[in-house]
Amino acid sequence: MSRKQKKNIKIYLTFDGLTDPLGQSQIIPYLDTFITDDSDFYLVSLEKKKKFNENLLDDIKKKSNFFWKYFYFSETKNKLLKVFEILKVLFICIKISFNKNVLSIHCRGFHPSIVGIIIKYLFNTKIIFDMRGFWIDEKVDTKRINKTSIIDSFIFKILKKLESFLLKKSDFIVVLTLKVKNYLLKTKNLNEERLFVIPCSVDYKNFYIESKKFNKNELFNKLNLKNDYKIICYCGSISEYYMIDEMFHLFEKLYNKNKKYYFLLITNQKIDLNKNLYNKEYKDNIILQNSEWKNIPGLLSCADVMLSLIKPTFAKIASSPTKVAEGFALGKPLLCNTGIGDLDWIVNDNNLGYVFDINNLSKLDNIDSIIDQLLNISKDKIINQSKEIYDLKIAKQNYKKIYERIV
């Protein structure tokens, strides 16, 4: 009697929820690339209970070889409970893999890769370490790991050794920037053929179509804005790395030059504008918008210039800001600071905006002239130049190359 052949499966593991804006923009659009006829595909994710929407993947769930397993994400900062969370995910991955031929486990981030490396050795599978960034160094930047503490310093050293082990033993590594790729090749002695640079991308065609559904005139009328007013826009998080005070300071410089400029701030995080702008002359020119991800294309379409100020720490060489790519997809020029991922060369080499040193804001005293130069850059040029780097189609092609090498 012949032995029954094991079913081929692939696993995609993420601790980022699909209902989150990040999940909707940087996970869901890629899934159809990973799901192929040669195997069953298991998506394992951690979701935020308050935001969870089980119908989010209705179209994908129609595929007979797609399976979605999820847990609810724990909001606690307790390290022991976080370890338990990882063990819970490990258990479900082992259960999924048992008596099957696991072709690959695709791990989005540091924590999922801890699970992934165990699955690799238990089931002789290939692991894709989709690194995303320097998670450990980010925790140092945000003071969640305090290296002056003996305990935290020990934890940091253990985690960095684990990171090096993951980099050495992973079959394929995905990073967001060329700068990180070169750093890893230089310091970790990795095989370049295992390293892929895939920045945070956007579906240029769909993003543009969605932006056209938004009624810009309705927003302008609601805010009593005139058509000749110009809007500087920041979209995204305002915590930790994101320099909101410096952004306000920069806008103040611009407002003092020209009162027709407005600052559109799109964020789902709570911000007390009255506290930040108390007694500021330009406070009436600040527009705060909370928005679901589906409304982002429309709101970004109202902007004339995108603004992005991020603390340029070591960890940020690995950063590829999603909202930058989305702004480029709509032809919006970018005003940003140096030291963030590959933005220095991407912006300068392709004439997509203006990059400056965050430690020398005095050089922006002629901010109105700089903005005028940005407004003269052709929208079509911005779209076409940036599309070669950030379009979702290119990202999918690169992921496909990885999966084609998995036997």
N, C-alpha and C positions, 0 to 999 in steps of 0.2 A: 504494500500500500504506500503511495507517495505521500510525503509530508506536505501539509497545507502551507502554501506560501504566505508569509506575513504581509499584511497590508502596509503599503508605503504611506508615511505621514510626514508632514512638516508642521512645526510649531512656531508661532510668533508670540513672544512674551513681552508685555509692556506694563509698567507700573503707572503709566500716564493714562488717565481715563479717556475713553473715546468721546464722552459727552463734553469734556473740556474743550475750549477753543483750540488748544494745541493738538488735541486728539483729532478734532474735526478737520484741521488744516494740514497736519503732518503725519497722520496715521491712516485714516480712512481712505484718502485719495490714492494711496499706494497699494491697498489690499488686493485689487484685481490683478496686480502684477505678480503677487506671490501665489495666488490660487490657480493651480494648473490641473489638467485632467489626469496627470500621472500619479497623484497622491491626494489623500485627505489633508485638509488644512485646518489646524486648530489655533484659534486666537484666544489667548489667555490674558486678561487685563484686570487691573484694579480700578474700580469706579467710585466716584463720590456719590453717596446715597442720595443726597439732596438734589443733585443734578441729573441723576440717572434716567435715561430714556431707553427702554428696551426695544423700541421700534426704530432706533437709530440706524440699524443695519438691515432694514427690511429687504432692500434690493439684493444685498449680498447674501442674506440668509436663504434666498431662493435657490442658491447653488447647492446641489445635493452633497457635495464633498466639503462643505464649509461648516465648522462647528465653533461656537463661541462659549467659552467658560469664563466667568467673571466672579470676583469677590468685591466686597465693599472696602474701600480704602479707609484705614484708620488715621484719624487726624492727630493722634497723640504724638508727642515728641519723645516718649519713653523708648529708650534704645532696646530694651529687652522685648517690648511688644513689637517693635519693628523686626527683630530677629524672628519672632514667632510668625509674623506676617510672611517673611521669606520662606520659612519652613512650610507654611500652609500652601504657598504657591508651588514649592518643590514637590510636595505630596501629590497635588493634582497633576503636575507634569509627569511624575513617575507613573501615576495611574493611567494617564493618557498613553504613555509610551509602552506600557507593559504588553508583551506579546505582539508588538508591532515593529516594523522596520522604520526607525526614525531617521529620515534622510537628513534633517537639519533642525536646529533650534535657533531662531533669529531673536536676539535679545536686545531690546531697545533701552540701553542705559546700563549703568554699573550694577545696580542691585539685581535686575533680571539675569545678568551675565554670571552672577554667583550661582544662581539656579542652573543656568545653561551649561556651565562647565562641569557640574555634577552629572547632568543628563548626558553630556558628551562621553564621560568615562563609564557610566552605567550601561549605556546603550550603543556605544561605538558610533556616535553620530557626529556630524559637522556642526560647529558653532559659528554663528555670525555675531560678532561683538559690535553692535551698532552704538558706538561710544557716545555720541552726541556732544560730550564736553568733558572737562576735567571736574567731575562731581566732587571729588575729595577736596581739591584746592578751592572750589567754590564754597564749601562748608567752612574753610579757614577764612576766606574773604568775608563771609557773612557772620563770623564769630560763633558759628554753631560748633566748630571745633576750635578750641583755644590752645594753641601750641605752647603757651607758657604754663599750662596745667600739666602736671606729670602724667595724669591718667589720659588726658586728651592727646598729649604728645605721643604716648605709647599707642593709642588708637590710630593716630595719624600714620605712624610708621607701619603698623600692621596693614592698614588699608592700602597704603602706597605699594607695599610688597604684593598684596593681593592684586592690585591693579596691574603691576608688572607681570605677574603670573598669567592673568587673563590675556594680556597683550601677547605674551609669548606662546600661549597654548591655543588661542583662538585660530580657527582656520581662515577666517576673513575678518577684517576690521574696517568699519565705516567711520570716517571722521567728517566734520563739517567744513573744514578749511584746509587749504594747501599749506598754510603755516604750521598747523598741527602735524600734518603728514611729514613735513620736513623735520620737525622737532623729534618725532618718534623714530624716524629713520636714523637720525643722528645720535640719539641718546639710548635707544632701546635695541639697536642692531636688528631691526625687523626686515623681513623680506618684502621688498616694495610691491611684488605681485599680489601680496595679501592685503594691501592697503588701498582703499577706495575713498575718494573725496566726493561726497554728495551733500551739497549745502541744503538748508531748508528751502524748499521750492514751492511754487504756486502754479496752479493751472491757469496760464495766461489767458487763454480763450474764454474759459468759464468765468474767471474773475472779472474780466471786462464786461461780459454779458450781464452778470449779476449787478455790476455797478450802474448799468444803464437803467435798471429798474427803479432806481432811487430818484426821488423828485428833489433836486437841489433847490429849485425855486421855492418850494414849500418850506424848506428849512430856513432859507434866507428871509422869507416873509415872516416866518414865526419869530425870528431873532431880530427883525427890523434891519437887516443888512442890505446894502446896495450892491449891485452887480460889479461895481469897480473896486469893492473891498477885496483884500487879499487875505488868504488863510494859511497860516503856518500850523502844521498838524503833528502831534505826537500820539501814537497809538500803542497801547500795551500796558505792561506792568509799571508801577511807580514805586516799587519797594526795592530796598537793598542796592542793587547795581545801578538802578535807573535814576539819573541825576535830575530830579524834578526841580529842585531849587535853582540849579544852574540853567535849566531850561527857561524858568521864569525870568531869571536875570538876563538871559540872552534876548528874550522877547521884550523886556523892558528897554533894552538898548534900541531895538527896532522900533518900538512904539514911540520913543522919544524923537525918532527921526521922522516917523510917518504914522499918524493916528488912524489911518485906514487899514492897518493890519490887525487881524484877530488871531488868537491862539486857540485852536481846536484840540481839546484833550479828550481822547477816547480811551476809557479804562473802566473795567468792572470792579476795580478796587475802590474802597471808600477813601475819599480825600476831603478834608475840611478846607475848602477854598477860602473861607473867611479868615481862617487862621493863617494860611499861607500868604494871603494877599491883603491883610489888614492894612488899611490906609494907603494902599497902592493906587496910584492914579489910573493904572491900566486895567484894574480889576473888572470893569464892565466889558472889556474886550477879550475876556476869557470865556470860552464856550466849553462846558463840561458835558460829555455825552457818555452814558452807559449803554452798552450795546451787546446783543448776542452776536456770535460770530457770523451768522448769516447776513447781518446788516453791515458788516465791516466794509465790504466792497463799495457800497453806496456812500457811506460816510467818508471813506478815503477819497472818493471821487470829488468831494467838495474842496479838498486841499489844493493849494498851489505849490507848496513846498513841504516835504517831509522832514521832521527833525528827530534826531536820535542821539542822545548823550548818555553814554554808558561808562562806568568806571573802568579804566584800562588796566586791569590787573593781569597777572600771568594767566589765570584761568580763562580770561576773555579772548586769548588768541584762538581758542577753540569755538568761539561763538559765531553763529550765523543768524542774525536777527530776522525772524519771520516777517515782521511788518515792513522791513526794508524791501524784501523781495516783492511783497504785495503792492507797495507803493510804486516800485519800478514797473510792475505789470500794468499800471494805469498811467505810466508816463510822468510820474512825479519826481522831480529832482530831489536829491538828498543833501541835507546839511548835517554833518556828523563829526565826531571827534576821532582822532587817530588811535591805533592800538586795539581795534576791535576786529578780530578774525582777519579776513582777507579784504575788508572794506577799503583800506588805504589804496591798494592797487586796483581793485575793481572800480572804485569811483573815479580815481584819477586817470587810469589808462583808458577808460571808456567815456570820460566826460559825462558822468552821471550826477555830478553835484560838486560839493565843496567839503574838503576835509581839513580840520584844524586841530591844534594842540589844546586840549582842555585846560592845561595849566597856564595858558597865556590868552585869556579872554580879551585882553586889551587890544590884541590884534584884530578884534572884530568891531572896533569902533566905527568902521565903515560898513557895518552890517547891511545897511540899506542898499549900498552899491553891490555887495555880494549877492543879495537876494535878487536884485535886478538882473544880474548875470545869469542866475539860475533860471529865472523866468523866461529867459531868451533861449534856453536849450530846447530843441525840438522834442515834443512828446513822443513822436514816432521814433526818433533816434534813441531815446531812453528805453523805449519798449524793445526795439530790435536789438540794441547792444546788450541789454541785460538778459534778454530771453535766452541767449546762448549759454548763460550761466545758471539762471534760476528757473527755467521752465520745467514744469512737472514731467513733461515727456522725456527730457534728458535724464532727470533723476531716475525715472522708471527704467530707462534703457540701461543705466549703470547697475541698478539692482538686478535687472534681468541677467546681466553678465555674471553676477555673483552666483545666482541660482543655477545658471547653466553649467557652472563649474562644479556643482555639487552632484556627486554620483552616489 
